[in-house]
Amino acid sequence: MGKYRLYYVYILECSDNTYYTGVTNNISLRLSQHQNGKSKDSYTYSRRPLELVYYAEFTDINIAIRKEKQIKKWSKKKKEALINDNYDLLPNLSKKNFKKDL
């Protein structure tokens, strides 16, 4: 069996209760970069500390990138269903709803 590289799609919970979704080939290094504030312009910089709440492994970077882009479009409730292993809820949770609740 040949060696293959793993890619990770991950979700971080930020200190402001928002989620950040990313993709990497080195999850421990990437988490350290987020926690240490490697990039001051990044979404997570001012939202530290961060907690890794979900990750999935892929052997194909193209599939990993597609999954990352898909998850980024999801509503917070749908991301939380994924994080909490409530896969049966995923089909019924819609994309982001930009309407304000009254």
N, CA, C and O atoms as a GROMACS GRO file, in nm:
protein
  408
    1MET      N    1   0.084  -0.118   0.000
    1MET     CA    2   0.000   0.000   0.000
    1MET      C    3   0.089   0.124   0.000
    1MET      O    4   0.178   0.137   0.085
    2GLY      N    5   0.067   0.216  -0.093
    2GLY     CA    6   0.149   0.336  -0.103
    2GLY      C    7   0.111   0.439   0.000
    2GLY      O    8   0.003   0.437   0.058
    3LYS      N    9   0.205   0.528   0.022
    3LYS     CA   10   0.178   0.638   0.115
    3LYS      C   11   0.086   0.738   0.050
    3LYS      O   12   0.091   0.759  -0.071
    4TYR      N   13   0.002   0.798   0.130
    4TYR     CA   14  -0.084   0.904   0.081
    4TYR      C   15  -0.086   1.015   0.184
    4TYR      O   16  -0.064   0.993   0.303
    5ARG      N   17  -0.114   1.132   0.136
    5ARG     CA   18  -0.117   1.249   0.222
    5ARG      C   19  -0.259   1.271   0.272
    5ARG      O   20  -0.355   1.251   0.198
    6LEU      N   21  -0.272   1.312   0.397
    6LEU     CA   22  -0.402   1.344   0.453
    6LEU      C   23  -0.425   1.495   0.453
    6LEU      O   24  -0.333   1.573   0.476
    7TYR      N   25  -0.547   1.531   0.428
    7TYR     CA   26  -0.592   1.670   0.434
    7TYR      C   27  -0.707   1.675   0.533
    7TYR      O   28  -0.784   1.580   0.546
    8TYR      N   29  -0.718   1.786   0.600
    8TYR     CA   30  -0.818   1.799   0.706
    8TYR      C   31  -0.906   1.920   0.680
    8TYR      O   32  -0.857   2.029   0.651
    9VAL      N   33  -1.036   1.900   0.692
    9VAL     CA   34  -1.131   2.010   0.700
    9VAL      C   35  -1.165   2.021   0.847
    9VAL      O   36  -1.200   1.921   0.911
   10TYR      N   37  -1.155   2.141   0.901
   10TYR     CA   38  -1.174   2.157   1.044
   10TYR      C   39  -1.264   2.276   1.074
   10TYR      O   40  -1.277   2.369   0.994
   11ILE      N   41  -1.326   2.270   1.190
   11ILE     CA   42  -1.409   2.380   1.238
   11ILE      C   43  -1.357   2.420   1.375
   11ILE      O   44  -1.341   2.336   1.464
   12LEU      N   45  -1.331   2.550   1.391
   12LEU     CA   46  -1.291   2.605   1.520
   12LEU      C   47  -1.407   2.684   1.578
   12LEU      O   48  -1.475   2.758   1.506
   13GLU      N   49  -1.430   2.668   1.707
   13GLU     CA   50  -1.524   2.755   1.775
   13GLU      C   51  -1.444   2.870   1.833
   13GLU      O   52  -1.348   2.850   1.908
   14CYS      N   53  -1.485   2.992   1.798
   14CYS     CA   54  -1.414   3.112   1.842
   14CYS      C   55  -1.471   3.160   1.976
   14CYS      O   56  -1.579   3.118   2.017
   15SER      N   57  -1.398   3.248   2.042
   15SER     CA   58  -1.439   3.299   2.173
   15SER      C   59  -1.569   3.379   2.166
   15SER      O   60  -1.635   3.397   2.268
   16ASP      N   61  -1.607   3.427   2.046
   16ASP     CA   62  -1.733   3.501   2.032
   16ASP      C   63  -1.848   3.411   1.986
   16ASP      O   64  -1.951   3.459   1.939
   17ASN      N   65  -1.828   3.279   2.000
   17ASN     CA   66  -1.929   3.177   1.965
   17ASN      C   67  -1.958   3.170   1.816
   17ASN      O   68  -2.065   3.122   1.777
   18THR      N   69  -1.867   3.217   1.732
   18THR     CA   70  -1.879   3.196   1.588
   18THR      C   71  -1.790   3.078   1.552
   18THR      O   72  -1.712   3.029   1.634
   19TYR      N   73  -1.803   3.032   1.427
   19TYR     CA   74  -1.724   2.920   1.380
   19TYR      C   75  -1.637   2.962   1.264
   19TYR      O   76  -1.676   3.044   1.181
   20TYR      N   77  -1.518   2.904   1.260
   20TYR     CA   78  -1.426   2.923   1.148
   20TYR      C   79  -1.400   2.787   1.087
   20TYR      O   80  -1.368   2.692   1.158
   21THR      N   81  -1.414   2.777   0.956
   21THR     CA   82  -1.390   2.651   0.885
   21THR      C   83  -1.268   2.668   0.795
   21THR      O   84  -1.255   2.768   0.724
   22GLY      N   85  -1.179   2.570   0.798
   22GLY     CA   86  -1.058   2.577   0.717
   22GLY      C   87  -1.017   2.440   0.668
   22GLY      O   88  -1.078   2.338   0.702
   23VAL      N   89  -0.912   2.439   0.585
   23VAL     CA   90  -0.856   2.314   0.532
   23VAL      C   91  -0.704   2.323   0.543
   23VAL      O   92  -0.645   2.429   0.524
   24THR      N   93  -0.642   2.210   0.575
   24THR     CA   94  -0.496   2.206   0.592
   24THR      C   95  -0.445   2.065   0.569
   24THR      O   96  -0.522   1.969   0.566
   25ASN      N   97  -0.314   2.052   0.554
   25ASN     CA   98  -0.253   1.919   0.547
   25ASN      C   99  -0.174   1.890   0.676
   25ASN      O  100  -0.115   1.782   0.690
   26ASN      N  101  -0.174   1.986   0.768
   26ASN     CA  102  -0.105   1.966   0.896
   26ASN      C  103  -0.189   2.032   1.004
   26ASN      O  104  -0.172   2.150   1.034
   27ILE      N  105  -0.280   1.955   1.062
   27ILE     CA  106  -0.380   2.014   1.152
   27ILE      C  107  -0.316   2.068   1.280
   27ILE      O  108  -0.359   2.173   1.328
   28SER      N  109  -0.218   2.000   1.336
   28SER     CA  110  -0.158   2.049   1.461
   28SER      C  111  -0.084   2.181   1.438
   28SER      O  112  -0.094   2.272   1.520
   29LEU      N  113  -0.010   2.191   1.328
   29LEU     CA  114   0.058   2.316   1.296
   29LEU      C  115  -0.042   2.429   1.270
   29LEU      O  116  -0.023   2.541   1.317
   30ARG      N  117  -0.146   2.398   1.196
   30ARG     CA  118  -0.245   2.501   1.162
   30ARG      C  119  -0.318   2.550   1.287
   30ARG      O  120  -0.341   2.670   1.302
   31LEU      N  121  -0.353   2.461   1.377
   31LEU     CA  122  -0.418   2.501   1.502
   31LEU      C  123  -0.326   2.590   1.584
   31LEU      O  124  -0.370   2.689   1.642
   32SER      N  125  -0.200   2.555   1.590
   32SER     CA  126  -0.101   2.636   1.661
   32SER      C  127  -0.092   2.776   1.600
   32SER      O  128  -0.084   2.875   1.672
   33GLN      N  129  -0.094   2.784   1.468
   33GLN     CA  130  -0.088   2.913   1.400
   33GLN      C  131  -0.210   2.998   1.434
   33GLN      O  132  -0.197   3.118   1.460
   34HIS      N  133  -0.327   2.936   1.435
   34HIS     CA  134  -0.449   3.008   1.473
   34HIS      C  135  -0.439   3.057   1.619
   34HIS      O  136  -0.464   3.174   1.647
   35GLN      N  137  -0.402   2.967   1.710
   35GLN     CA  138  -0.397   3.001   1.853
   35GLN      C  139  -0.294   3.110   1.883
   35GLN      O  140  -0.314   3.194   1.971
   36ASN      N  141  -0.183   3.106   1.810
   36ASN     CA  142  -0.075   3.202   1.835
   36ASN      C  143  -0.093   3.332   1.758
   36ASN      O  144  -0.011   3.422   1.771
   37GLY      N  145  -0.198   3.343   1.678
   37GLY     CA  146  -0.225   3.466   1.605
   37GLY      C  147  -0.123   3.496   1.497
   37GLY      O  148  -0.070   3.607   1.488
   38LYS      N  149  -0.094   3.395   1.415
   38LYS     CA  150   0.007   3.410   1.310
   38LYS      C  151  -0.024   3.526   1.216
   38LYS      O  152   0.067   3.599   1.176
   39SER      N  153  -0.150   3.543   1.182
   39SER     CA  154  -0.188   3.649   1.088
   39SER      C  155  -0.286   3.746   1.154
   39SER      O  156  -0.398   3.708   1.188
   40LYS      N  157  -0.243   3.870   1.173
   40LYS     CA  158  -0.327   3.970   1.239
   40LYS      C  159  -0.452   4.003   1.159
   40LYS      O  160  -0.550   4.054   1.215
   41ASP      N  161  -0.450   3.976   1.030
   41ASP     CA  162  -0.565   4.006   0.944
   41ASP      C  163  -0.664   3.890   0.935
   41ASP      O  164  -0.766   3.901   0.868
   42SER      N  165  -0.636   3.780   1.002
   42SER     CA  166  -0.722   3.663   0.990
   42SER      C  167  -0.849   3.677   1.074
   42SER      O  168  -0.853   3.754   1.169
   43TYR      N  169  -0.951   3.601   1.036
   43TYR     CA  170  -1.080   3.601   1.106
   43TYR      C  171  -1.062   3.564   1.252
   43TYR      O  172  -1.127   3.621   1.340
   44THR      N  173  -0.975   3.469   1.279
   44THR     CA  174  -0.962   3.414   1.415
   44THR      C  175  -0.874   3.498   1.507
   44THR      O  176  -0.878   3.479   1.628
   45TYR      N  177  -0.796   3.589   1.453
   45TYR     CA  178  -0.697   3.662   1.534
   45TYR      C  179  -0.759   3.728   1.657
   45TYR      O  180  -0.709   3.711   1.768
   46SER      N  181  -0.866   3.803   1.637
   46SER     CA  182  -0.928   3.877   1.748
   46SER      C  183  -1.035   3.794   1.819
   46SER      O  184  -1.103   3.844   1.908
   47ARG      N  185  -1.049   3.666   1.780
   47ARG     CA  186  -1.152   3.581   1.837
   47ARG      C  187  -1.093   3.466   1.918
   47ARG      O  188  -1.160   3.366   1.945
   48ARG      N  189  -0.967   3.478   1.956
   48ARG     CA  190  -0.901   3.377   2.037
   48ARG      C  191  -0.945   3.390   2.182
   48ARG      O  192  -0.982   3.500   2.222
   49PRO      N  193  -0.943   3.285   2.262
   49PRO     CA  194  -0.895   3.150   2.230
   49PRO      C  195  -0.994   3.074   2.143
   49PRO      O  196  -1.113   3.106   2.136
   50LEU      N  197  -0.942   2.973   2.079
   50LEU     CA  198  -1.017   2.891   1.984
   50LEU      C  199  -1.021   2.747   2.032
   50LEU      O  200  -0.932   2.702   2.104
   51GLU      N  201  -1.125   2.677   1.991
   51GLU     CA  202  -1.135   2.536   2.025
   51GLU      C  203  -1.166   2.456   1.900
   51GLU      O  204  -1.260   2.489   1.827
   52LEU      N  205  -1.088   2.352   1.875
   52LEU     CA  206  -1.118   2.261   1.764
   52LEU      C  207  -1.240   2.179   1.802
   52LEU      O  208  -1.237   2.105   1.900
   53VAL      N  209  -1.348   2.193   1.726
   53VAL     CA  210  -1.472   2.123   1.759
   53VAL      C  211  -1.509   2.016   1.657
   53VAL      O  212  -1.599   1.935   1.682
   54TYR      N  213  -1.441   2.015   1.542
   54TYR     CA  214  -1.472   1.916   1.439
   54TYR      C  215  -1.355   1.907   1.342
   54TYR      O  216  -1.292   2.008   1.310
   55TYR      N  217  -1.327   1.787   1.294
   55TYR     CA  218  -1.239   1.772   1.179
   55TYR      C  219  -1.272   1.642   1.107
   55TYR      O  220  -1.322   1.547   1.166
   56ALA      N  221  -1.243   1.642   0.978
   56ALA     CA  222  -1.259   1.523   0.895
   56ALA      C  223  -1.134   1.508   0.810
   56ALA      O  224  -1.073   1.607   0.769
   57GLU      N  225  -1.096   1.384   0.784
   57GLU     CA  226  -0.977   1.355   0.704
   57GLU      C  227  -1.015   1.320   0.561
   57GLU      O  228  -1.116   1.255   0.536
   58PHE      N  229  -0.932   1.366   0.468
   58PHE     CA  230  -0.951   1.337   0.326
   58PHE      C  231  -0.817   1.300   0.265
   58PHE      O  232  -0.712   1.348   0.310
   59THR      N  233  -0.819   1.216   0.164
   59THR     CA  234  -0.696   1.182   0.093
   59THR      C  235  -0.686   1.258  -0.039
   59THR      O  236  -0.583   1.251  -0.107
   60ASP      N  237  -0.790   1.329  -0.076
   60ASP     CA  238  -0.792   1.406  -0.201
   60ASP      C  239  -0.814   1.554  -0.165
   60ASP      O  240  -0.920   1.590  -0.114
   61ILE      N  241  -0.715   1.638  -0.193
   61ILE     CA  242  -0.724   1.780  -0.159
   61ILE      C  243  -0.844   1.847  -0.226
   61ILE      O  244  -0.904   1.937  -0.168
   62ASN      N  245  -0.878   1.806  -0.346
   62ASN     CA  246  -0.990   1.868  -0.417
   62ASN      C  247  -1.123   1.842  -0.346
   62ASN      O  248  -1.208   1.931  -0.339
   63ILE      N  249  -1.141   1.720  -0.294
   63ILE     CA  250  -1.262   1.688  -0.219
   63ILE      C  251  -1.263   1.767  -0.088
   63ILE      O  252  -1.367   1.818  -0.047
   64ALA      N  253  -1.147   1.778  -0.023
   64ALA     CA  254  -1.138   1.853   0.102
   64ALA      C  255  -1.175   1.999   0.080
   64ALA      O  256  -1.249   2.057   0.160
   65ILE      N  257  -1.126   2.059  -0.026
   65ILE     CA  258  -1.156   2.199  -0.055
   65ILE      C  259  -1.305   2.216  -0.085
   65ILE      O  260  -1.366   2.313  -0.041
   66ARG      N  261  -1.362   2.125  -0.160
   66ARG     CA  262  -1.507   2.132  -0.189
   66ARG      C  263  -1.588   2.123  -0.060
   66ARG      O  264  -1.685   2.197  -0.042
   67LYS      N  265  -1.549   2.032   0.029
   67LYS     CA  266  -1.620   2.017   0.156
   67LYS      C  267  -1.606   2.142   0.242
   67LYS      O  268  -1.703   2.186   0.303
   68GLU      N  269  -1.487   2.200   0.247
   68GLU     CA  270  -1.467   2.323   0.323
   68GLU      C  271  -1.558   2.434   0.270
   68GLU      O  272  -1.625   2.502   0.348
   69LYS      N  273  -1.561   2.452   0.140
   69LYS     CA  274  -1.646   2.557   0.080
   69LYS      C  275  -1.794   2.530   0.108
   69LYS      O  276  -1.870   2.623   0.133
   70GLN      N  277  -1.834   2.403   0.105
   70GLN     CA  278  -1.972   2.367   0.134
   70GLN      C  279  -2.009   2.402   0.278
   70GLN      O  280  -2.112   2.464   0.303
   71ILE      N  281  -1.925   2.364   0.372
   71ILE     CA  282  -1.952   2.389   0.514
   71ILE      C  283  -1.956   2.539   0.542
   71ILE      O  284  -2.038   2.584   0.622
   72LYS      N  285  -1.869   2.616   0.477
   72LYS     CA  286  -1.867   2.761   0.499
   72LYS      C  287  -2.000   2.827   0.464
   72LYS      O  288  -2.033   2.932   0.519
   73LYS      N  289  -2.074   2.768   0.374
   73LYS     CA  290  -2.205   2.822   0.332
   73LYS      C  291  -2.318   2.782   0.426
   73LYS      O  292  -2.428   2.836   0.418
   74TRP      N  293  -2.291   2.689   0.515
   74TRP     CA  294  -2.395   2.637   0.603
   74TRP      C  295  -2.432   2.736   0.713
   74TRP      O  296  -2.352   2.820   0.752
   75SER      N  297  -2.554   2.723   0.761
   75SER     CA  298  -2.600   2.800   0.876
   75SER      C  299  -2.526   2.753   1.001
   75SER      O  300  -2.467   2.646   1.002
   76LYS      N  301  -2.531   2.834   1.104
   76LYS     CA  302  -2.470   2.797   1.232
   76LYS      C  303  -2.534   2.670   1.287
   76LYS      O  304  -2.465   2.583   1.340
   77LYS      N  305  -2.666   2.658   1.274
   77LYS     CA  306  -2.736   2.539   1.325
   77LYS      C  307  -2.690   2.413   1.251
   77LYS      O  308  -2.675   2.307   1.312
   78LYS      N  309  -2.669   2.424   1.122
   78LYS     CA  310  -2.626   2.308   1.043
   78LYS      C  311  -2.483   2.269   1.082
   78LYS      O  312  -2.452   2.151   1.093
   79LYS      N  313  -2.396   2.369   1.101
   79LYS     CA  314  -2.259   2.340   1.147
   79LYS      C  315  -2.263   2.270   1.283
   79LYS      O  316  -2.187   2.176   1.307
   80GLU      N  317  -2.352   2.317   1.371
   80GLU     CA  318  -2.361   2.256   1.504
   80GLU      C  319  -2.414   2.113   1.496
   80GLU      O  320  -2.374   2.029   1.577
   81ALA      N  321  -2.502   2.085   1.403
   81ALA     CA  322  -2.549   1.948   1.384
   81ALA      C  323  -2.433   1.858   1.342
   81ALA      O  324  -2.420   1.745   1.391
   82LEU      N  325  -2.349   1.906   1.252
   82LEU     CA  326  -2.230   1.831   1.210
   82LEU      C  327  -2.136   1.810   1.328
   82LEU      O  328  -2.089   1.698   1.352
   83ILE      N  329  -2.108   1.916   1.401
   83ILE     CA  330  -2.017   1.910   1.516
   83ILE      C  331  -2.067   1.810   1.619
   83ILE      O  332  -1.988   1.738   1.680
   84ASN      N  333  -2.198   1.805   1.639
   84ASN     CA  334  -2.258   1.718   1.741
   84ASN      C  335  -2.298   1.580   1.689
   84ASN      O  336  -2.371   1.507   1.757
   85ASP      N  337  -2.253   1.544   1.570
   85ASP     CA  338  -2.282   1.413   1.510
   85ASP      C  339  -2.430   1.389   1.487
   85ASP      O  340  -2.475   1.274   1.488
   86ASN      N  341  -2.506   1.494   1.466
   86ASN     CA  342  -2.650   1.480   1.437
   86ASN      C  343  -2.671   1.481   1.285
   86ASN      O  344  -2.737   1.569   1.230
   87TYR      N  345  -2.613   1.382   1.220
   87TYR     CA  346  -2.613   1.378   1.073
   87TYR      C  347  -2.753   1.371   1.014
   87TYR      O  348  -2.775   1.419   0.903
   88ASP      N  349  -2.847   1.312   1.087
   88ASP     CA  350  -2.984   1.300   1.037
   88ASP      C  351  -3.051   1.436   1.024
   88ASP      O  352  -3.148   1.450   0.949
   89LEU      N  353  -3.002   1.537   1.095
   89LEU     CA  354  -3.061   1.671   1.087
   89LEU      C  355  -3.009   1.753   0.968
   89LEU      O  356  -3.072   1.849   0.927
   90LEU      N  357  -2.894   1.714   0.915
   90LEU     CA  358  -2.829   1.795   0.811
   90LEU      C  359  -2.916   1.827   0.690
   90LEU      O  360  -2.918   1.942   0.646
   91PRO      N  361  -2.987   1.729   0.633
   91PRO     CA  362  -3.065   1.761   0.511
   91PRO      C  363  -3.174   1.865   0.534
   91PRO      O  364  -3.212   1.936   0.441
   92ASN      N  365  -3.225   1.875   0.656
   92ASN     CA  366  -3.337   1.966   0.681
   92ASN      C  367  -3.296   2.104   0.730
   92ASN      O  368  -3.380   2.192   0.746
   93LEU      N  369  -3.168   2.124   0.754
   93LEU     CA  370  -3.121   2.255   0.799
   93LEU      C  371  -3.077   2.335   0.677
   93LEU      O  372  -2.991   2.292   0.601
   94SER      N  373  -3.135   2.451   0.661
   94SER     CA  374  -3.110   2.530   0.541
   94SER      C  375  -2.977   2.604   0.548
   94SER      O  376  -2.907   2.602   0.649
   95LYS      N  377  -2.946   2.668   0.437
   95LYS     CA  378  -2.829   2.754   0.432
   95LYS      C  379  -2.856   2.876   0.519
   95LYS      O  380  -2.964   2.891   0.576
   96LYS      N  381  -2.757   2.962   0.528
   96LYS     CA  382  -2.770   3.082   0.610
   96LYS      C  383  -2.897   3.158   0.578
   96LYS      O  384  -2.935   3.173   0.462
   97ASN      N  385  -2.962   3.205   0.683
   97ASN     CA  386  -3.081   3.285   0.668
   97ASN      C  387  -3.045   3.427   0.714
   97ASN      O  388  -3.018   3.450   0.832
   98PHE      N  389  -3.047   3.521   0.620
   98PHE     CA  390  -3.003   3.656   0.651
   98PHE      C  391  -3.117   3.745   0.699
   98PHE      O  392  -3.096   3.864   0.723
   99LYS      N  393  -3.236   3.689   0.714
   99LYS     CA  394  -3.349   3.766   0.765
   99LYS      C  395  -3.330   3.786   0.914
   99LYS      O  396  -3.289   3.694   0.986
  100LYS      N  397  -3.361   3.904   0.960
  100LYS     CA  398  -3.353   3.935   1.102
  100LYS      C  399  -3.476   3.879   1.173
  100LYS      O  400  -3.589   3.892   1.124
  101ASP      N  401  -3.454   3.816   1.287
  101ASP     CA  402  -3.566   3.770   1.369
  101ASP      C  403  -3.626   3.890   1.439
  101ASP      O  404  -3.554   3.972   1.495
  102LEU      N  405  -3.759   3.900   1.437
  102LEU     CA  406  -3.827   4.014   1.502
  102LEU      C  407  -3.879   3.973   1.637
  102LEU      O  408  -3.938   4.055   1.707
   0.00000   0.00000   0.00000
